[in-house]
Amino acid sequence: MRQNLLALVLAQGFKIIIMKVPISFILFAVLVLHTSFVRAQVSSELEPVSLAVVDFRGVLAKSEAARNIRLAVDEKREELRKYFLEVENSLRDEQKNLSKKRSIVTAEAFEQRARNLKEKAQSAQKLAQTSNQKLKKSFDQAMDKVQKELLSIVAEVAEETGVGVVLFRSAIVIAVKKLDISKEVLQRLNKKLPEVKVRFEMVKGSK
């Protein structure tokens, strides 16, 4: 009995609502519903777009090519560190020798030698800064080759698997594991580009 009464109340309420709605609005609503239905039919005929996720930074960091690039750059950096350490020690020795001769040379000669030593120190500092910039440039150029190859492989995997959109893992919060193509991409990258030759452009005067 309660269910029948509730149904009756709802039915009456529904009739009241319908009666209060203008006829023009009803016609407009019907038109909208019809248009939505047509659009739904058209949309259903389109192929669904598949998604995939790739940990671009992770793959890049774990790749053999990137690892070899870091090793080569670290080796060159250590070589430069030792070289400039020798330069620094040499300048320090010159400064000590100059201090010892202060009492046996003229003030003018001392000032001239002091200026020369200062210029050497400034040149060495500038050389160190320039060498560091060149080292970074060499690293960036080598890594750029790896990134381009990585993007090419991502596109290749997407095409083979019928994926229409690939998202970077860093751009999303949660992703289903089956959407992640990072492992496959990493394997292909290591096979296709295991190593990249780093070209070091060193400035004159450094090693």
Summary of the structure (lengths in Angstrom):
residues: 207
radius of gyration: 36.2
end to end distance: 97.3
largest distance: 122.4
contacts: 517
relative contact order: 0.16
helix: 76%
strand: 4%
